[in-house]
Amino acid sequence: TRCLNRLLWVNEEDGLALVEAGITGKTLTASLAKRGYTMGHVPDSYEFSTLGGWIATKASGMKRSQYGNIEEIVKKVNVVVAGGGAGGSEERR
C-alpha cells in the first residue's frame, strides 16, 4: 500500500507509538528497530500484512504468550471513513 504506511512517532517516556494502518509488519519492525524498540507481534504473514489488517482480524502472533494479541497491544484506534466522517475507540489503559 502506498498510503497511511508510516510510523509517525514513538514516545520515549511511555513506549507508545503512533502508526498508520497501512504499514506492513516488515516496515513497522524495521522502523521500530531503528529506534531501539520491538513490536513483539509477529503473525505468520507479517512481511505482507498490515497493522490495519491485524486489527480488523484480531490477529495473533507467534509471541502472543509474551506480548499478547493485537487487541491487547493496540491502545487506541482513530478511523476516517470515505465520506469524511471520523470516529475512534476509547483509550485502553
MDTraj code that builds the backbone (N, CA, C; nanometers):
import mdtraj as md
import numpy as np

residues = "THR ARG CYS LEU ASN ARG LEU LEU TRP VAL ASN GLU GLU ASP GLY LEU ALA LEU VAL GLU ALA GLY ILE THR GLY LYS THR LEU THR ALA SER LEU ALA LYS ARG GLY TYR THR MET GLY HIS VAL PRO ASP SER TYR GLU PHE SER THR LEU GLY GLY TRP ILE ALA THR LYS ALA SER GLY MET LYS ARG SER GLN TYR GLY ASN ILE GLU GLU ILE VAL LYS LYS VAL ASN VAL VAL VAL ALA GLY GLY GLY ALA GLY GLY SER GLU GLU ARG ARG".split()
xyz = np.array([
    [0.0836, -0.1184, 0.0000],
    [0.0000, 0.0000, 0.0000],
    [0.0876, 0.1240, 0.0000],
    [0.0407, 0.2274, -0.0646],
    [0.1219, 0.3484, -0.0771],
    [0.0811, 0.4577, 0.0197],
    [-0.0276, 0.4406, 0.0885],
    [-0.0789, 0.5463, 0.1760],
    [-0.0922, 0.4971, 0.3197],
    [-0.0875, 0.5904, 0.4100],
    [-0.1046, 0.5597, 0.5532],
    [-0.0153, 0.4440, 0.5966],
    [0.1141, 0.4548, 0.5615],
    [0.2040, 0.3429, 0.5883],
    [0.3305, 0.3843, 0.6640],
    [0.3117, 0.4743, 0.7624],
    [0.4287, 0.5259, 0.8335],
    [0.4182, 0.5097, 0.9848],
    [0.5332, 0.4992, 1.0461],
    [0.5466, 0.5153, 1.1907],
    [0.5706, 0.6642, 1.2112],
    [0.4762, 0.7336, 1.2734],
    [0.4849, 0.8795, 1.2854],
    [0.5711, 0.9237, 1.4023],
    [0.5571, 0.8592, 1.5165],
    [0.6406, 0.8928, 1.6315],
    [0.6376, 0.7801, 1.7337],
    [0.7403, 0.7827, 1.8198],
    [0.7478, 0.6938, 1.9357],
    [0.7708, 0.7831, 2.0565],
    [0.6892, 0.7676, 2.1590],
    [0.7058, 0.8431, 2.2828],
    [0.8053, 0.7678, 2.3698],
    [0.9198, 0.8251, 2.3910],
    [1.0268, 0.7596, 2.4669],
    [0.9878, 0.7351, 2.6131],
    [0.8995, 0.8190, 2.6679],
    [0.8629, 0.8065, 2.8092],
    [0.7743, 0.6861, 2.8380],
    [0.6746, 0.6605, 2.7520],
    [0.5819, 0.5504, 2.7799],
    [0.5872, 0.4374, 2.6769],
    [0.6706, 0.4517, 2.5743],
    [0.6857, 0.3463, 2.4748],
    [0.5713, 0.3359, 2.3760],
    [0.4786, 0.4315, 2.3775],
    [0.3681, 0.4291, 2.2824],
    [0.4146, 0.4850, 2.1486],
    [0.3498, 0.4376, 2.0411],
    [0.3838, 0.4847, 1.9072],
    [0.2561, 0.5192, 1.8322],
    [0.2663, 0.6155, 1.7428],
    [0.1558, 0.6490, 1.6530],
    [0.1922, 0.5914, 1.5170],
    [0.1088, 0.4975, 1.4709],
    [0.1381, 0.4228, 1.3495],
    [0.0162, 0.4251, 1.2580],
    [0.0390, 0.4447, 1.1299],
    [-0.0702, 0.4437, 1.0337],
    [-0.1070, 0.2999, 0.9964],
    [-0.2342, 0.2781, 0.9653],
    [-0.2895, 0.1434, 0.9473],
    [-0.2330, 0.0669, 0.8287],
    [-0.1819, 0.1349, 0.7272],
    [-0.1335, 0.0671, 0.6080],
    [0.0091, 0.0177, 0.6143],
    [0.0760, 0.0373, 0.7255],
    [0.2155, -0.0063, 0.7375],
    [0.2216, -0.1585, 0.7471],
    [0.3158, -0.2179, 0.6749],
    [0.3336, -0.3629, 0.6832],
    [0.4142, -0.3983, 0.8074],
    [0.4027, -0.5216, 0.8489],
    [0.4782, -0.5668, 0.9646],
    [0.6278, -0.5549, 0.9436],
    [0.6735, -0.5842, 0.8229],
    [0.8164, -0.5758, 0.7922],
    [0.8668, -0.4322, 0.8082],
    [0.7915, -0.3363, 0.7544],
    [0.8310, -0.1953, 0.7643],
    [0.8218, -0.1463, 0.9083],
    [0.7160, -0.1845, 0.9788],
    [0.6993, -0.1425, 1.1175],
    [0.8108, -0.1982, 1.2051],
    [0.8442, -0.3244, 1.1869],
    [0.9514, -0.3863, 1.2643],
    [1.0840, -0.3139, 1.2406],
    [1.1146, -0.2838, 1.1139],
    [1.2394, -0.2147, 1.0813],
    [1.2403, -0.0720, 1.1375],
    [1.1279, -0.0023, 1.1272],
    [1.1191, 0.1355, 1.1777],
    [1.1366, 0.1403, 1.3289],
    [1.0758, 0.0466, 1.3986],
    [1.0904, 0.0419, 1.5446],
    [1.2325, 0.0041, 1.5845],
    [1.2912, -0.0914, 1.5125],
    [1.4270, -0.1360, 1.5442],
    [1.5279, -0.0214, 1.5328],
    [1.5087, 0.0676, 1.4351],
    [1.5981, 0.1836, 1.4207],
    [1.5972, 0.2710, 1.5450],
    [1.4869, 0.2658, 1.6202],
    [1.4727, 0.3472, 1.7417],
    [1.4995, 0.2660, 1.8682],
    [1.5357, 0.1382, 1.8517],
    [1.5680, 0.0533, 1.9655],
    [1.4485, -0.0160, 2.0286],
    [1.3373, -0.0295, 1.9529],
    [1.2158, -0.0917, 2.0057],
    [1.1785, -0.2149, 1.9260],
    [1.0938, -0.2966, 1.9848],
    [1.0354, -0.4110, 1.9161],
    [0.8854, -0.4058, 1.9340],
    [0.8143, -0.4622, 1.8391],
    [0.6691, -0.4659, 1.8465],
    [0.6239, -0.5909, 1.9215],
    [0.6923, -0.7015, 1.8987],
    [0.6567, -0.8262, 1.9642],
    [0.5473, -0.9036, 1.8936],
    [0.4654, -0.8363, 1.8157],
    [0.3547, -0.9021, 1.7455],
    [0.4055, -0.9499, 1.6102],
    [0.4091, -1.0824, 1.5907],
    [0.4640, -1.1374, 1.4672],
    [0.3690, -1.2432, 1.4110],
    [0.2624, -1.2019, 1.3423],
    [0.1774, -1.3013, 1.2768],
    [0.2540, -1.3670, 1.1610],
    [0.2100, -1.4826, 1.1159],
    [0.2813, -1.5577, 1.0118],
    [0.3113, -1.4747, 0.8879],
    [0.2199, -1.3906, 0.8467],
    [0.2375, -1.3144, 0.7227],
    [0.2782, -1.1700, 0.7495],
    [0.3522, -1.1444, 0.8552],
    [0.3800, -1.0068, 0.8961],
    [0.4524, -0.9261, 0.7895],
    [0.5304, -0.9900, 0.7017],
    [0.6031, -0.9154, 0.5989],
    [0.5088, -0.8453, 0.5023],
    [0.3916, -0.9038, 0.4782],
    [0.2999, -0.8548, 0.3758],
    [0.1716, -0.7964, 0.4333],
    [0.1342, -0.8370, 0.5519],
    [0.0086, -0.7900, 0.6116],
    [0.0304, -0.6566, 0.6812],
    [-0.0803, -0.5864, 0.7072],
    [-0.0712, -0.4509, 0.7625],
    [-0.1290, -0.4434, 0.9039],
    [-0.0914, -0.3377, 0.9719],
    [-0.1448, -0.3125, 1.1057],
    [-0.2971, -0.3065, 1.1021],
    [-0.3534, -0.2372, 1.0045],
    [-0.4986, -0.2290, 0.9921],
    [-0.5621, -0.3661, 0.9723],
    [-0.4985, -0.4508, 0.8954],
    [-0.5471, -0.5870, 0.8751],
    [-0.5412, -0.6684, 1.0035],
    [-0.4360, -0.6507, 1.0800],
    [-0.4241, -0.7230, 1.2073],
    [-0.5360, -0.6835, 1.3018],
    [-0.5641, -0.5540, 1.3069],
    [-0.6699, -0.5058, 1.3962],
    [-0.8051, -0.5592, 1.3505],
    [-0.8309, -0.5526, 1.2190],
    [-0.9596, -0.5962, 1.1641],
    [-0.9852, -0.7441, 1.1874],
    [-0.8802, -0.8260, 1.1879],
    [-0.8966, -0.9708, 1.2021],
    [-0.8610, -1.0227, 1.3415],
    [-0.8264, -0.9312, 1.4324],
    [-0.7810, -0.9704, 1.5668],
    [-0.6667, -1.0711, 1.5583],
    [-0.5669, -1.0355, 1.4805],
    [-0.4546, -1.1243, 1.4524],
    [-0.3801, -1.1645, 1.5795],
    [-0.3267, -1.2853, 1.5750],
    [-0.2487, -1.3391, 1.6854],
    [-0.1088, -1.3689, 1.6339],
    [-0.0083, -1.3390, 1.7112],
    [0.1288, -1.3602, 1.6681],
    [0.1955, -1.4764, 1.7387],
    [0.3126, -1.5125, 1.6874],
    [0.3871, -1.6257, 1.7426],
    [0.4338, -1.6001, 1.8861],
    [0.4496, -1.4745, 1.9236],
    [0.4967, -1.4396, 2.0579],
    [0.3828, -1.3896, 2.1463],
    [0.2599, -1.4352, 2.1176],
    [0.1420, -1.3853, 2.1903],
    [0.1478, -1.4140, 2.3396],
    [0.2133, -1.5223, 2.3795],
    [0.2209, -1.5518, 2.5224],
    [0.3077, -1.4497, 2.5966],
    [0.3994, -1.3860, 2.5252],
    [0.4864, -1.2854, 2.5863],
    [0.4311, -1.1435, 2.5686],
    [0.3799, -1.1112, 2.4484],
    [0.3383, -0.9740, 2.4176],
    [0.1867, -0.9566, 2.4085],
    [0.1120, -1.0644, 2.3909],
    [-0.0332, -1.0560, 2.3775],
    [-0.0783, -1.0507, 2.2325],
    [-0.2094, -1.0604, 2.2125],
    [-0.2682, -1.0482, 2.0796],
    [-0.2785, -0.9010, 2.0429],
    [-0.3107, -0.8726, 1.9184],
    [-0.3133, -0.7350, 1.8708],
    [-0.4091, -0.6481, 1.9515],
    [-0.5225, -0.7015, 1.9937],
    [-0.6180, -0.6213, 2.0708],
    [-0.5651, -0.5859, 2.2099],
    [-0.4635, -0.6555, 2.2553],
    [-0.4004, -0.6241, 2.3830],
    [-0.2828, -0.5264, 2.3664],
    [-0.2328, -0.5172, 2.2444],
    [-0.1186, -0.4306, 2.2157],
    [-0.1637, -0.2905, 2.1750],
    [-0.2725, -0.2836, 2.0977],
    [-0.3218, -0.1547, 2.0472],
    [-0.3902, -0.0780, 2.1596],
    [-0.3524, 0.0467, 2.1766],
    [-0.4071, 0.1302, 2.2835],
    [-0.5309, 0.2069, 2.2393],
    [-0.5309, 0.2585, 2.1160],
    [-0.6426, 0.3387, 2.0669],
    [-0.6425, 0.3361, 1.9150],
    [-0.7631, 0.3451, 1.8550],
    [-0.7769, 0.3474, 1.7096],
    [-0.8610, 0.4678, 1.6700],
    [-0.8147, 0.5433, 1.5721],
    [-0.8924, 0.6511, 1.5119],
    [-0.9232, 0.6111, 1.3688],
    [-1.0457, 0.6365, 1.3238],
    [-1.0904, 0.5942, 1.1914],
    [-1.1494, 0.7129, 1.1165],
    [-1.1164, 0.7229, 0.9874],
    [-1.1793, 0.8193, 0.8978],
    [-1.2407, 0.7386, 0.7845],
    [-1.3698, 0.7588, 0.7600],
    [-1.4394, 0.6830, 0.6560],
    [-1.4431, 0.7614, 0.5255],
    [-1.4800, 0.6949, 0.4176],
    [-1.4755, 0.7541, 0.2843],
    [-1.5520, 0.8863, 0.2747],
    [-1.6633, 0.8988, 0.3418],
    [-1.7420, 1.0215, 0.3367],
    [-1.6825, 1.1355, 0.4168],
    [-1.5721, 1.1126, 0.4839],
    [-1.5056, 1.2164, 0.5598],
    [-1.5365, 1.2144, 0.7090],
    [-1.6286, 1.1299, 0.7505],
    [-1.6587, 1.1200, 0.8935],
    [-1.5449, 1.0544, 0.9690],
    [-1.5381, 1.0834, 1.0955],
    [-1.4305, 1.0282, 1.1775],
    [-1.4859, 0.9769, 1.3082],
    [-1.4154, 0.8831, 1.3671],
    [-1.4518, 0.8283, 1.4966],
    [-1.3318, 0.7611, 1.5574],
    [-1.3472, 0.7130, 1.6763],
    [-1.2343, 0.6474, 1.7413],
    [-1.2784, 0.5613, 1.8561],
    [-1.1872, 0.4790, 1.9011],
    [-1.2147, 0.3918, 2.0166],
    [-1.1772, 0.4660, 2.1431],
    [-1.2273, 0.4180, 2.2529],
    [-1.1850, 0.4692, 2.3836],
    [-1.0434, 0.4233, 2.4085],
    [-0.9647, 0.5046, 2.4739],
    [-0.8287, 0.4655, 2.5043],
    [-0.8277, 0.3566, 2.6079],
    [-0.7529, 0.2492, 2.5768],
    [-0.7379, 0.1390, 2.6716],
    [-0.6305, 0.1734, 2.7721],
    [-0.6498, 0.1331, 2.8940],
    [-0.5491, 0.1581, 2.9988],
    [-0.4796, 0.0318, 3.0349],
])
top = md.Topology()
chain = top.add_chain()
for i, resn in enumerate(residues, 1):
    res = top.add_residue(resn, chain, resSeq=i)
    for name in ("N", "CA", "C"):
        top.add_atom(name, md.element.get_by_symbol(name[0]), res)
traj = md.Trajectory(xyz[None], top)
